[in-house]
C-alpha cells in the first residue's frame, strides 16, 4: 500500500514518505507452528457448558467436590440440629423468643397445639389441663446467668403464652427450662435488638 500524492504534504522536497506494506499471509508463514495452527483453526477449543467447565480439569473437580461437601455439611447440620428455640412435646409446640424495648428484655414462651396432630386428639385430651412450669434465665455477655424468673401456666390445649421481662444488663441470650408432661427441656433464644 503506497501513499498517494496527498500524503507528500508536510514533507520537504526531495523527501519521500515512508511506505508501509502489510501482508498477513507472509507474516503467518514466518510465525511459529503453534501460531500457524491457531490461525488455521486447529488450536484448542474452549470448553462449552457449565458442568463441563466444572469437571474439565483436576483442580476444577477438586473445587467442585469441596463445595458440594461444604453444602452437604451445612444442610445436614441445619436439618439435624433444628432450632434451639423451638421444640415439640407430644402434640404441643413450644417456642421461645426474646427482644429488647427501651431498657427491658421481653421474653415470651409460646405454647400451642400442633396443627397436624390436633385433629387426632380426643375431646378429653383437648379439655385436659396440664401444668407448665418454666424457669427463665437471662445470660449476659460473660455467659453468666444474671437474672432468673419463674412462671407457671395451666395449659388447656389452646394457644397461650408465658411472658416475663428482665432489665437489660447486656443480656445476649435467654434460656428457659420447661417442665411439661413429665418432661424437662431447655430452650435458648438470642435477644433480638431493635
Protein Blocks (a to p, Z undefined) as FASTA:
>chain_A
ZZdfklmgoiaehiacddddddfklmmmmpcfklmmmmnopaccddehjklmmmmpmklm
mmmmmmmmmmmmmmmmmmmnopakbccehjaccddddddehjbdcddddddddfklmmmp
cfklmmpccddddddddddfkopafbdcddddddehiacddddddddehiabdcddddee
hiacddddddddZZ
